[in-house]
Amino acid sequence: MSAPEIHVEVAPELALFVPHDRRAGVTALTTDGVSSLGHVVESLGVPLTEVGRLETDGREVPVSYVPRDGDRVTVRPVERPQQVPGAPLRFLLDVHLGTLARRLRLLGVDTAYESTDIGDPALAARSAAERRVMLSRDRGLLRRRELWAGAYIYSTRPEDQLRDVLERFRPELRPWTRCTACNGLLKEATKEEVADQLHGGTQRNYDVFAQCRDCGRAYWKGAHHEQLVAIVERALTEFAG
């Protein structure tokens, strides 16, 4: 018996994952007759974290479906906003996404971040243990079966990365409530409570402070505050509610 041949069309939004010679139109693929459609899609380079509906001849099928000879497969992107099972919505970012992590924390989004490369197995295990959505540009990491959930970060620009995550997941925004250094929750603090972290002009010119409940870091409206306010206001204008 000859091996089944199927015809696969990948949505334009997912074309960047597919080799150049397979990006346009329908691609003919020979399968082994036993591998799932999910495996076939991944073999094309598309992480399943980015796949929404899988259709054969117009009907939706699960990733476990074994394609048959002559099937016409359509691979569609994840619908947005994406619904993630369980609550609350929390994220885990790998070592390459430090700026995005700090901006999500600035907006009050629960965001764990590994500042050192602890390896894909450890990241996937933490995602599963803490039920966090793994955000990464590492396609291999996003293919690990242990992940609780995951998403590919399409851009290298922090502004675009933030907008993409907020548009895709629509997390609740609570600006100025989390420590951008460690993700801990902030509390109001007196000048006396944070005096050991204040120097020169800060000691003289500022009277309103916050402090992280976990790491103790102090916060005040310093030189970069206007830039941070701009980030917060843009996010609230586009995505609050």
C-alpha positions as CSV (number, residue, x, y, z in Angstrom):
1,M,0.0,0.0,0.0
2,S,1.4,3.4,-0.9
3,A,1.9,6.0,1.7
4,P,-0.9,8.5,2.2
5,E,-0.6,11.9,0.5
6,I,-2.3,14.9,2.0
7,H,-2.5,18.5,0.9
8,V,-1.8,21.2,3.6
9,E,-2.6,24.9,3.5
10,V,-1.1,27.0,6.3
11,A,-2.7,30.3,7.2
12,P,-0.7,33.4,6.2
13,E,-0.2,34.3,9.9
14,L,1.8,31.1,10.4
15,A,3.8,31.3,7.2
16,L,7.0,32.5,8.9
17,F,7.3,29.0,10.6
18,V,7.1,27.1,7.3
19,P,10.1,26.7,4.8
20,H,10.0,29.2,2.0
21,D,9.1,26.7,-0.7
22,R,6.0,25.7,1.2
23,R,4.6,29.1,2.2
24,A,2.5,29.8,-0.8
25,G,-0.8,27.9,-1.5
26,V,-1.2,24.2,-0.8
27,T,1.6,21.8,-0.1
28,A,1.5,18.1,-0.9
29,L,2.9,15.9,1.9
30,T,3.5,12.2,2.1
31,T,2.8,10.9,5.6
32,D,3.5,7.5,7.2
33,G,-0.2,6.7,7.9
34,V,0.2,6.5,11.7
35,S,1.5,10.0,12.8
36,S,-1.1,12.4,14.1
37,L,-2.0,15.6,12.3
38,G,-0.4,17.5,15.2
39,H,2.9,15.8,14.5
40,V,2.6,16.5,10.8
41,V,2.0,20.2,11.4
42,E,5.0,20.4,13.8
43,S,7.1,18.7,11.2
44,L,6.4,21.7,9.0
45,G,7.9,23.9,11.7
46,V,4.6,25.3,13.2
47,P,4.5,25.1,17.0
48,L,1.1,23.8,18.2
49,T,0.9,26.7,20.6
50,E,0.2,28.8,17.5
51,V,-2.4,26.6,16.0
52,G,-6.1,27.2,16.4
53,R,-8.5,25.1,14.3
54,L,-7.3,22.1,12.3
55,E,-9.6,21.3,9.5
56,T,-9.8,18.4,7.0
57,D,-12.0,19.0,4.0
58,G,-13.8,21.8,6.0
59,R,-14.5,19.9,9.2
60,E,-12.6,20.5,12.4
61,V,-10.4,17.6,13.7
62,P,-8.3,17.3,16.8
63,V,-4.5,17.3,16.8
64,S,-4.6,13.5,17.4
65,Y,-6.4,12.9,14.1
66,V,-4.4,10.6,11.8
67,P,-4.7,12.1,8.3
68,R,-5.9,9.8,5.4
69,D,-4.9,9.7,1.8
70,G,-6.4,12.7,-0.1
71,D,-7.2,14.8,3.0
72,R,-7.1,18.5,2.4
73,V,-5.8,20.1,5.6
74,T,-6.2,23.7,6.7
75,V,-4.1,25.0,9.6
76,R,-5.6,28.1,11.2
77,P,-4.0,30.4,13.8
78,V,-5.1,30.7,17.4
79,E,-8.2,32.8,17.8
80,R,-7.8,36.1,19.7
81,P,-8.3,36.8,22.5
82,Q,-7.1,33.4,23.4
83,Q,-8.8,31.5,26.2
84,V,-6.4,29.7,28.6
85,P,-7.8,27.1,30.9
86,G,-7.6,27.8,34.6
87,A,-7.1,31.1,36.5
88,P,-5.6,33.4,37.2
89,L,-3.7,34.1,34.0
90,R,0.0,34.1,34.7
91,F,3.1,34.1,32.5
92,L,6.7,32.7,32.4
93,L,9.3,34.3,30.2
94,D,12.7,33.0,29.2
95,V,16.1,34.7,29.5
96,H,15.7,36.6,26.2
97,L,12.6,38.5,27.2
98,G,13.7,40.6,30.1
99,T,12.3,43.9,28.8
100,L,8.9,42.4,28.1
101,A,8.9,40.9,31.6
102,R,9.5,44.2,33.2
103,R,6.8,45.9,31.1
104,L,4.2,43.3,31.9
105,R,5.0,43.6,35.6
106,L,4.7,47.4,35.3
107,L,1.2,46.8,34.2
108,G,0.5,44.5,37.1
109,V,0.5,41.3,35.2
110,D,1.8,38.3,37.1
111,T,5.1,37.5,35.2
112,A,7.8,35.2,36.3
113,Y,11.1,35.6,34.5
114,E,14.3,33.6,34.4
115,S,17.3,36.0,34.2
116,T,19.7,33.0,33.5
117,D,19.4,30.2,31.0
118,I,18.1,27.3,33.1
119,G,17.4,25.1,30.1
120,D,14.2,24.1,28.3
121,P,13.3,21.1,30.6
122,A,13.4,23.3,33.7
123,L,11.3,26.1,32.0
124,A,8.7,23.6,30.8
125,A,8.6,22.0,34.2
126,R,8.0,25.4,35.9
127,S,5.3,26.3,33.4
128,A,3.5,23.1,34.3
129,A,4.0,23.3,38.0
130,E,2.9,26.9,38.4
131,R,0.4,26.8,35.5
132,R,2.0,29.7,33.7
133,V,1.8,30.5,30.0
134,M,5.3,30.1,28.6
135,L,6.3,33.1,26.4
136,S,9.4,32.5,24.1
137,R,10.9,32.9,20.7
138,D,12.4,29.4,21.1
139,R,10.3,27.1,18.9
140,G,11.9,24.0,20.4
141,L,10.9,25.1,23.9
142,L,7.3,25.6,22.7
143,R,7.2,22.1,21.4
144,R,7.8,20.5,24.7
145,R,4.8,18.4,25.9
146,E,5.2,19.3,29.5
147,L,4.2,23.0,29.0
148,W,1.0,24.1,30.7
149,A,0.5,26.5,27.8
150,G,2.7,28.6,25.5
151,A,2.9,31.3,23.0
152,Y,5.5,32.4,20.4
153,I,6.7,36.0,20.6
154,Y,6.8,37.1,17.0
155,S,8.7,40.4,17.2
156,T,12.1,41.4,18.6
157,R,10.9,44.9,19.5
158,P,9.7,45.2,23.1
159,E,6.9,47.6,22.1
160,D,5.5,45.2,19.6
161,Q,6.0,42.2,21.9
162,L,3.9,43.9,24.7
163,R,1.1,44.8,22.3
164,D,1.0,41.3,20.9
165,V,0.8,39.6,24.3
166,L,-1.9,42.1,25.5
167,E,-3.9,41.7,22.3
168,R,-3.6,37.9,22.3
169,F,-4.4,37.2,26.0
170,R,-6.1,40.3,27.3
171,P,-4.8,39.9,30.9
172,E,-6.2,42.1,33.6
173,L,-4.1,45.3,33.9
174,R,-3.3,46.7,37.4
175,P,-0.5,49.2,36.8
176,W,2.0,50.1,39.5
177,T,1.1,47.1,41.7
178,R,4.1,44.8,41.1
179,C,7.8,45.0,41.5
180,T,9.5,45.2,38.1
181,A,12.6,43.5,39.5
182,C,11.0,40.4,41.2
183,N,7.3,40.4,40.4
184,G,6.3,40.8,44.1
185,L,3.4,43.0,45.1
186,L,4.0,46.6,46.1
187,K,2.8,48.4,49.2
188,E,2.9,52.1,50.3
189,A,6.0,53.0,52.2
190,T,7.3,56.0,54.2
191,K,10.5,57.7,53.5
192,E,11.9,56.3,56.8
193,E,11.1,52.7,55.8
194,V,13.2,53.0,52.6
195,A,15.8,55.5,53.8
196,D,18.7,53.1,53.3
197,Q,17.9,53.1,49.5
198,L,17.7,56.8,49.1
199,H,20.7,59.0,48.1
200,G,21.3,62.8,47.6
201,G,18.5,64.4,45.6
202,T,16.1,61.5,46.0
203,Q,16.2,61.9,49.8
204,R,15.6,65.7,49.5
205,N,13.1,65.8,46.6
206,Y,10.7,62.9,47.0
207,D,8.2,62.0,49.7
208,V,5.9,59.3,48.1
209,F,7.3,55.8,48.0
210,A,6.3,52.2,47.4
211,Q,8.2,49.1,48.4
212,C,8.1,45.5,47.3
213,R,6.7,43.1,49.9
214,D,9.1,40.4,48.7
215,C,12.5,41.8,47.8
216,G,12.2,45.2,49.6
217,R,13.1,47.3,46.6
218,A,11.9,51.0,46.9
219,Y,10.1,52.9,44.1
220,W,9.4,56.6,43.6
221,K,8.6,58.9,40.6
222,G,12.1,59.3,39.4
223,A,13.7,60.4,36.2
224,H,12.2,57.7,34.0
225,H,8.7,58.0,35.4
226,E,7.3,59.8,32.4
227,Q,8.5,57.1,30.0
228,L,6.8,54.5,32.2
229,V,3.6,56.5,32.4
230,A,3.5,56.6,28.6
231,I,3.8,52.8,28.4
232,V,1.0,52.4,31.0
233,E,-1.3,54.9,29.3
234,R,-0.9,53.3,25.9
235,A,-1.7,49.9,27.3
236,L,-4.8,51.1,29.2
237,T,-6.1,53.0,26.2
238,E,-5.8,50.0,23.9
239,F,-6.5,47.1,26.2
240,A,-8.2,48.0,29.5
241,G,-11.6,46.4,29.8
